[in-house]
Amino acid sequence: MSPAATAAATSFAAAAAAAAPTAPSRGCVSLPFRGGSRAPRRAVASMAVSTPRSAAAASFLERRESERALHFVKYQGLGNDFIMVDNRDSSEPKVTPEEASKLCDRNFGIGADGVIFVMPGSNGADYTMRIFNSDGSEPEMCGNGVRCFARFIAELENLQGTHSFTIHTGAGLIIPEIQSDGQVKVDMGEPILSGPDIPTKLLATKNKAVVQAELEVEGLTWHVTCVSMGNPHCVTFGAKDLKALQVDDLKLSEIGPKFEHHEMFPARTNTEFVQVLSRSHLKMRVWERGAGATLACGTGACAVVVAAVLEGRAERKCVVDLPGGPLEIEWREDDNHVYMTGPAEAVFYGSVVH
C-alpha cells in the first residue's frame, strides 16, 4: 500500500474510532440514531468482533487489503450521494469508469450517484476534481459533488473554520468556501447561454440565448430555456397545452430520458422541471444525464434560477427546493457569477475490494 493510501486508511480509522459510540455487542453493526434531536451530524458504522483471527486468516486478509482495497468516504449533499476517493497521489483515477459504475450500484455495490476523485491540482488550481457517474460516463462537474469535495478536502487536510480553495474541473475553475456553520458556498462561475456552447441545436430566441424555445417531446410542445453551468441543462416551467406545472405529479422516469436523449442535445442534457412558488422560491425535480432521477442537482438549481430570471419569473436570489432539501442560489448582476450555498456531510467510511 502506498504511503498516501496508508495515511488515508489510518485517518479514516481514527475518525471512525473517535466518532463511534460505546462498543456494540460481538458481531453486531451499530448505526447512530437518526430521529429527533439526537441525530448526529455524521453517521459512522462500527463493528467489533472479539474472536481472534488465525495467523493464516490474518495474512490472507491483510494481503487482500494491501493489494486491492479501495478506501473511501461516502458523502451526501441533499441526498445526492458520492463515493469520495483520496487520489492525491496520482493523476489517474484509482478505478475505471466500469468499476465506478459497479461501485455505484445500490444492490450489488456501495450505492451512490457517482464516484469523485480528489486529484493533484492542475492549471494553477489547488486540486483537481474528476467524477464518474453511476452509468460510467464522466460529466464536466457536479454542483453537489463540489460541496462534498470541499468538505472531504477539509477532512483530509484537517482544516478548521472558514477556508477557501480552487478546484480545476472539466467545467473550468470552481472556488468553494467552507463557512463557519458548515455550509459550503461555491462560486460556480458565469452561466453559458450560447446555444452551440451549451450545446443544443435549438435556435436562439433572445439575445443569442435559447429562452422559452419550443421542444417537441412525446406529442407535447414544451417551452424550454437552455443553460450551461459547465454542463448542459434544459429547464422547463411547463408545456404549451398544460396548466401550471405541478412537479410532484410528473412521471419523471418516463419523461426524463426523452429529454436527456433528445436529438436537439448532441451531448445529452440534464433536465429540470420547475414550479414557481414565488419570485424568490422555486421548486424543481431533476433528471440527471448519466444518473437519472436524483434527490438534488447543484448545477441544475443554478441553471433553474438563471432560466427563471431570463424568463422574468423570479429575482436573482432564490431558494430552490429539491427533493433532498433547499439550496440558496444567487445570480449576481455585478460579476455575472452564480453562487450556490448548501450542506454536505460524511455518511460513512469504508474499504471495498475492487
C-alpha positions as a Python dict, from the first residue, in 0.01 Angstrom:
ca = {
    (1, 'M'): (0, 0, 0),
    (2, 'S'): (129, 348, -85),
    (3, 'P'): (215, 589, 198),
    (4, 'A'): (-77, 810, 93),
    (5, 'A'): (-322, 520, 98),
    (6, 'T'): (-187, 405, 437),
    (7, 'A'): (-225, 756, 574),
    (8, 'A'): (-579, 780, 438),
    (9, 'A'): (-672, 445, 591),
    (10, 'T'): (-525, 549, 927),
    (11, 'S'): (-711, 882, 911),
    (12, 'F'): (-1041, 712, 830),
    (13, 'A'): (-996, 452, 1104),
    (14, 'A'): (-903, 714, 1361),
    (15, 'A'): (-1201, 930, 1268),
    (16, 'A'): (-1438, 636, 1286),
    (17, 'A'): (-1297, 529, 1623),
    (18, 'A'): (-1327, 879, 1763),
    (19, 'A'): (-1687, 921, 1648),
    (20, 'A'): (-1809, 569, 1726),
    (21, 'P'): (-2040, 507, 2024),
    (22, 'T'): (-1972, 256, 2301),
    (23, 'A'): (-1854, -74, 2152),
    (24, 'P'): (-2150, -287, 2037),
    (25, 'S'): (-2209, -648, 2124),
    (26, 'R'): (-1998, -903, 1943),
    (27, 'G'): (-2060, -936, 1572),
    (28, 'C'): (-2316, -652, 1557),
    (29, 'V'): (-2308, -335, 1344),
    (30, 'S'): (-2403, -24, 1539),
    (31, 'L'): (-2561, 265, 1347),
    (32, 'P'): (-2624, 607, 1502),
    (33, 'F'): (-2978, 714, 1588),
    (34, 'R'): (-3127, 939, 1317),
    (35, 'G'): (-3455, 1051, 1471),
    (36, 'G'): (-3524, 1370, 1668),
    (37, 'S'): (-3265, 1597, 1821),
    (38, 'R'): (-3026, 1314, 1899),
    (39, 'A'): (-2931, 1268, 1533),
    (40, 'P'): (-2557, 1329, 1490),
    (41, 'R'): (-2408, 1524, 1204),
    (42, 'R'): (-2206, 1226, 1088),
    (43, 'A'): (-2319, 867, 1061),
    (44, 'V'): (-2044, 620, 1144),
    (45, 'A'): (-2084, 242, 1147),
    (46, 'S'): (-1857, 32, 1367),
    (47, 'M'): (-1811, -341, 1410),
    (48, 'A'): (-1648, -527, 1699),
    (49, 'V'): (-1573, -899, 1675),
    (50, 'S'): (-1385, -1049, 1966),
    (51, 'T'): (-1295, -1384, 1809),
    (52, 'P'): (-923, -1363, 1718),
    (53, 'R'): (-821, -1443, 1362),
    (54, 'S'): (-578, -1721, 1293),
    (55, 'A'): (-237, -1625, 1155),
    (56, 'A'): (-333, -1769, 816),
    (57, 'A'): (-660, -1576, 805),
    (58, 'A'): (-491, -1254, 913),
    (59, 'S'): (-224, -1297, 648),
    (60, 'F'): (-486, -1358, 377),
    (61, 'L'): (-698, -1057, 475),
    (62, 'E'): (-402, -824, 507),
    (63, 'R'): (-270, -934, 171),
    (64, 'R'): (-606, -879, 2),
    (65, 'E'): (-639, -536, 163),
    (66, 'S'): (-291, -424, 67),
    (67, 'E'): (-333, -543, -291),
    (68, 'R'): (-686, -440, -381),
    (69, 'A'): (-861, -239, -109),
    (70, 'L'): (-1002, 99, -208),
    (71, 'H'): (-1054, 329, 91),
    (72, 'F'): (-1338, 577, 59),
    (73, 'V'): (-1569, 811, 244),
    (74, 'K'): (-1929, 840, 136),
    (75, 'Y'): (-2070, 1193, 139),
    (76, 'Q'): (-2413, 1330, 59),
    (77, 'G'): (-2537, 1675, -33),
    (78, 'L'): (-2915, 1695, -1),
    (79, 'G'): (-2936, 1323, -72),
    (80, 'N'): (-2716, 1340, -383),
    (81, 'D'): (-2454, 1088, -268),
    (82, 'F'): (-2097, 1025, -375),
    (83, 'I'): (-1813, 783, -308),
    (84, 'M'): (-1516, 1009, -235),
    (85, 'V'): (-1168, 876, -309),
    (86, 'D'): (-838, 1030, -197),
    (87, 'N'): (-649, 1028, -527),
    (88, 'R'): (-391, 1296, -443),
    (89, 'D'): (-100, 1059, -509),
    (90, 'S'): (-189, 1007, -877),
    (91, 'S'): (-320, 1196, -1178),
    (92, 'E'): (-511, 884, -1289),
    (93, 'P'): (-832, 768, -1114),
    (94, 'K'): (-789, 465, -890),
    (95, 'V'): (-1087, 290, -1055),
    (96, 'T'): (-1210, 267, -1412),
    (97, 'P'): (-1547, 401, -1528),
    (98, 'E'): (-1675, 41, -1541),
    (99, 'E'): (-1560, -24, -1184),
    (100, 'A'): (-1715, 305, -1073),
    (101, 'S'): (-2049, 202, -1221),
    (102, 'K'): (-2038, -123, -1023),
    (103, 'L'): (-1947, 59, -702),
    (104, 'C'): (-2246, 291, -750),
    (105, 'D'): (-2491, 1, -782),
    (106, 'R'): (-2724, 20, -482),
    (107, 'N'): (-2785, -354, -473),
    (108, 'F'): (-2450, -504, -568),
    (109, 'G'): (-2209, -224, -473),
    (110, 'I'): (-2175, 58, -222),
    (111, 'G'): (-2451, 265, -379),
    (112, 'A'): (-2406, 624, -500),
    (113, 'D'): (-2486, 874, -774),
    (114, 'G'): (-2118, 893, -865),
    (115, 'V'): (-1754, 840, -767),
    (116, 'I'): (-1546, 1155, -712),
    (117, 'F'): (-1166, 1164, -710),
    (118, 'V'): (-960, 1425, -523),
    (119, 'M'): (-658, 1461, -751),
    (120, 'P'): (-343, 1678, -763),
    (121, 'G'): (-401, 2036, -872),
    (122, 'S'): (-351, 2137, -1235),
    (123, 'N'): (-362, 2463, -1431),
    (124, 'G'): (-265, 2650, -1115),
    (125, 'A'): (-554, 2515, -904),
    (126, 'D'): (-508, 2366, -557),
    (127, 'Y'): (-688, 2042, -651),
    (128, 'T'): (-840, 1866, -949),
    (129, 'M'): (-1184, 1704, -938),
    (130, 'R'): (-1293, 1419, -1162),
    (131, 'I'): (-1620, 1232, -1137),
    (132, 'F'): (-1768, 919, -1290),
    (133, 'N'): (-2147, 898, -1296),
    (134, 'S'): (-2334, 587, -1190),
    (135, 'D'): (-2354, 482, -1557),
    (136, 'G'): (-1977, 519, -1600),
    (137, 'S'): (-1993, 842, -1801),
    (138, 'E'): (-1779, 1138, -1699),
    (139, 'P'): (-1954, 1476, -1661),
    (140, 'E'): (-1771, 1806, -1665),
    (141, 'M'): (-1852, 1871, -1299),
    (142, 'C'): (-2123, 1840, -1035),
    (143, 'G'): (-2253, 2112, -804),
    (144, 'N'): (-2349, 1892, -508),
    (145, 'G'): (-2032, 1695, -568),
    (146, 'V'): (-1822, 2011, -540),
    (147, 'R'): (-1963, 2080, -193),
    (148, 'C'): (-1887, 1722, -87),
    (149, 'F'): (-1542, 1758, -241),
    (150, 'A'): (-1477, 2070, -31),
    (151, 'R'): (-1583, 1902, 293),
    (152, 'F'): (-1370, 1597, 209),
    (153, 'I'): (-1067, 1821, 149),
    (154, 'A'): (-1124, 1987, 486),
    (155, 'E'): (-1116, 1645, 650),
    (156, 'L'): (-812, 1521, 458),
    (157, 'E'): (-617, 1838, 533),
    (158, 'N'): (-758, 1876, 887),
    (159, 'L'): (-882, 2228, 812),
    (160, 'Q'): (-1080, 2413, 1079),
    (161, 'G'): (-1306, 2717, 1046),
    (162, 'T'): (-1359, 2911, 724),
    (163, 'H'): (-1148, 2806, 426),
    (164, 'S'): (-1147, 2862, 52),
    (165, 'F'): (-951, 2692, -226),
    (166, 'T'): (-951, 2643, -601),
    (167, 'I'): (-1060, 2331, -790),
    (168, 'H'): (-985, 2251, -1152),
    (169, 'T'): (-1280, 2074, -1320),
    (170, 'G'): (-1390, 1990, -1669),
    (171, 'A'): (-1610, 2300, -1647),
    (172, 'G'): (-1319, 2527, -1552),
    (173, 'L'): (-1211, 2677, -1222),
    (174, 'I'): (-1452, 2637, -928),
    (175, 'I'): (-1399, 2812, -593),
    (176, 'P'): (-1578, 2671, -285),
    (177, 'E'): (-1573, 2829, 58),
    (178, 'I'): (-1640, 2627, 372),
    (179, 'Q'): (-1831, 2855, 607),
    (180, 'S'): (-1826, 2866, 986),
    (181, 'D'): (-2168, 2696, 1010),
    (182, 'G'): (-2052, 2401, 800),
    (183, 'Q'): (-2238, 2510, 487),
    (184, 'V'): (-2040, 2534, 164),
    (185, 'K'): (-2071, 2835, -63),
    (186, 'V'): (-1946, 2783, -416),
    (187, 'D'): (-1865, 3035, -687),
    (188, 'M'): (-1995, 2841, -986),
    (189, 'G'): (-1875, 3096, -1242),
    (190, 'E'): (-2071, 3252, -1526),
    (191, 'P'): (-2360, 3072, -1695),
    (192, 'I'): (-2315, 2989, -2062),
    (193, 'L'): (-2616, 3089, -2273),
    (194, 'S'): (-2499, 3049, -2633),
    (195, 'G'): (-2677, 2750, -2787),
    (196, 'P'): (-2376, 2593, -2964),
    (197, 'D'): (-2168, 2622, -2646),
    (198, 'I'): (-2426, 2452, -2421),
    (199, 'P'): (-2460, 2254, -2659),
    (200, 'T'): (-2806, 2248, -2813),
    (201, 'K'): (-2929, 2255, -3171),
    (202, 'L'): (-3226, 2469, -3068),
    (203, 'L'): (-3211, 2814, -3227),
    (204, 'A'): (-3158, 3127, -3021),
    (205, 'T'): (-3474, 3319, -2935),
    (206, 'K'): (-3347, 3609, -2721),
    (207, 'N'): (-3013, 3790, -2744),
    (208, 'K'): (-2835, 3478, -2878),
    (209, 'A'): (-2979, 3273, -2590),
    (210, 'V'): (-3227, 2985, -2611),
    (211, 'V'): (-3511, 3118, -2396),
    (212, 'Q'): (-3862, 2964, -2397),
    (213, 'A'): (-3788, 2777, -2717),
    (214, 'E'): (-4032, 2511, -2831),
    (215, 'L'): (-3928, 2147, -2795),
    (216, 'E'): (-4143, 1857, -2909),
    (217, 'V'): (-4139, 1564, -2666),
    (218, 'E'): (-4385, 1276, -2681),
    (219, 'G'): (-4651, 1475, -2866),
    (220, 'L'): (-4631, 1778, -2634),
    (221, 'T'): (-4469, 2113, -2707),
    (222, 'W'): (-4258, 2216, -2408),
    (223, 'H'): (-4118, 2565, -2353),
    (224, 'V'): (-3752, 2527, -2258),
    (225, 'T'): (-3462, 2753, -2167),
    (226, 'C'): (-3113, 2613, -2211),
    (227, 'V'): (-2821, 2695, -1982),
    (228, 'S'): (-2477, 2550, -1926),
    (229, 'M'): (-2308, 2567, -1587),
    (230, 'G'): (-2013, 2387, -1741),
    (231, 'N'): (-2254, 2102, -1812),
    (232, 'P'): (-2574, 2121, -2022),
    (233, 'H'): (-2918, 2191, -1874),
    (234, 'C'): (-3264, 2212, -2025),
    (235, 'V'): (-3504, 2397, -1793),
    (236, 'T'): (-3881, 2391, -1838),
    (237, 'F'): (-4164, 2555, -1648),
    (238, 'G'): (-4427, 2363, -1844),
    (239, 'A'): (-4570, 2252, -2176),
    (240, 'K'): (-4766, 2469, -2418),
    (241, 'D'): (-5102, 2298, -2369),
    (242, 'L'): (-5073, 2224, -1998),
    (243, 'K'): (-5168, 2430, -1695),
    (244, 'A'): (-4902, 2543, -1446),
    (245, 'L'): (-4655, 2261, -1389),
    (246, 'Q'): (-4701, 2056, -1071),
    (247, 'V'): (-4365, 1886, -1040),
    (248, 'D'): (-4480, 1627, -786),
    (249, 'D'): (-4722, 1487, -1045),
    (250, 'L'): (-4453, 1418, -1306),
    (251, 'K'): (-4369, 1063, -1407),
    (252, 'L'): (-4003, 1152, -1417),
    (253, 'S'): (-3873, 808, -1511),
    (254, 'E'): (-4086, 820, -1826),
    (255, 'I'): (-4035, 1177, -1943),
    (256, 'G'): (-3677, 1235, -1821),
    (257, 'P'): (-3500, 1003, -2066),
    (258, 'K'): (-3692, 1157, -2357),
    (259, 'F'): (-3534, 1493, -2281),
    (260, 'E'): (-3190, 1355, -2199),
    (261, 'H'): (-3155, 1174, -2531),
    (262, 'H'): (-3344, 1425, -2749),
    (263, 'E'): (-3180, 1492, -3083),
    (264, 'M'): (-3161, 1863, -3000),
    (265, 'F'): (-2895, 1787, -2737),
    (266, 'P'): (-2589, 1634, -2904),
    (267, 'A'): (-2410, 1576, -2570),
    (268, 'R'): (-2734, 1472, -2396),
    (269, 'T'): (-2870, 1701, -2126),
    (270, 'N'): (-2975, 1736, -1765),
    (271, 'T'): (-3341, 1839, -1740),
    (272, 'E'): (-3507, 2044, -1468),
    (273, 'F'): (-3885, 2065, -1429),
    (274, 'V'): (-3975, 2375, -1227),
    (275, 'Q'): (-4271, 2506, -1030),
    (276, 'V'): (-4273, 2873, -929),
    (277, 'L'): (-4387, 2919, -568),
    (278, 'S'): (-4293, 3289, -557),
    (279, 'R'): (-4040, 3523, -716),
    (280, 'S'): (-3783, 3411, -460),
    (281, 'H'): (-3888, 3050, -410),
    (282, 'L'): (-3875, 2777, -675),
    (283, 'K'): (-3936, 2402, -663),
    (284, 'M'): (-3769, 2160, -902),
    (285, 'R'): (-3725, 1796, -990),
    (286, 'V'): (-3433, 1682, -1197),
    (287, 'W'): (-3343, 1408, -1440),
    (288, 'E'): (-2963, 1400, -1449),
    (289, 'R'): (-2766, 1300, -1752),
    (290, 'G'): (-2596, 971, -1668),
    (291, 'A'): (-2760, 930, -1326),
    (292, 'G'): (-3136, 954, -1379),
    (293, 'A'): (-3370, 1089, -1112),
    (294, 'T'): (-3169, 1220, -817),
    (295, 'L'): (-3264, 1395, -495),
    (296, 'A'): (-3062, 1705, -581),
    (297, 'C'): (-2853, 1869, -852),
    (298, 'G'): (-2646, 2175, -767),
    (299, 'T'): (-2568, 2287, -1120),
    (300, 'G'): (-2933, 2223, -1204),
    (301, 'A'): (-3051, 2454, -927),
    (302, 'C'): (-2814, 2721, -1059),
    (303, 'A'): (-2946, 2676, -1414),
    (304, 'V'): (-3304, 2698, -1286),
    (305, 'V'): (-3250, 3040, -1128),
    (306, 'V'): (-3074, 3169, -1440),
    (307, 'A'): (-3362, 3043, -1657),
    (308, 'A'): (-3623, 3189, -1422),
    (309, 'V'): (-3455, 3530, -1439),
    (310, 'L'): (-3425, 3515, -1818),
    (311, 'E'): (-3795, 3429, -1844),
    (312, 'G'): (-3893, 3704, -1598),
    (313, 'R'): (-4032, 3461, -1342),
    (314, 'A'): (-3801, 3523, -1045),
    (315, 'E'): (-3548, 3751, -878),
    (316, 'R'): (-3174, 3688, -893),
    (317, 'K'): (-3162, 3542, -541),
    (318, 'C'): (-3382, 3241, -471),
    (319, 'V'): (-3432, 2940, -251),
    (320, 'V'): (-3466, 2633, -470),
    (321, 'D'): (-3645, 2334, -318),
    (322, 'L'): (-3516, 1996, -437),
    (323, 'P'): (-3645, 1655, -321),
    (324, 'G'): (-3343, 1632, -88),
    (325, 'G'): (-3379, 1983, 57),
    (326, 'P'): (-3322, 2351, -26),
    (327, 'L'): (-3029, 2533, -187),
    (328, 'E'): (-2966, 2907, -185),
    (329, 'I'): (-2881, 3035, -532),
    (330, 'E'): (-2780, 3386, -636),
    (331, 'W'): (-2702, 3507, -988),
    (332, 'R'): (-2518, 3831, -918),
    (333, 'E'): (-2555, 4115, -1159),
    (334, 'D'): (-2223, 4281, -1074),
    (335, 'D'): (-1996, 3992, -1179),
    (336, 'N'): (-2244, 3766, -1367),
    (337, 'H'): (-2137, 3472, -1146),
    (338, 'V'): (-2376, 3222, -991),
    (339, 'Y'): (-2327, 3138, -622),
    (340, 'M'): (-2463, 2822, -461),
    (341, 'T'): (-2485, 2762, -84),
    (342, 'G'): (-2584, 2434, 75),
    (343, 'P'): (-2484, 2144, 301),
    (344, 'A'): (-2261, 1841, 259),
    (345, 'E'): (-2179, 1575, 516),
    (346, 'A'): (-1998, 1246, 558),
    (347, 'V'): (-2225, 942, 580),
    (348, 'F'): (-1977, 660, 646),
    (349, 'Y'): (-1618, 542, 599),
    (350, 'G'): (-1513, 213, 446),
    (351, 'S'): (-1295, -1, 223),
    (352, 'V'): (-1400, -209, -72),
    (353, 'V'): (-1222, -474, -279),
    (354, 'H'): (-1250, -381, -645),
}
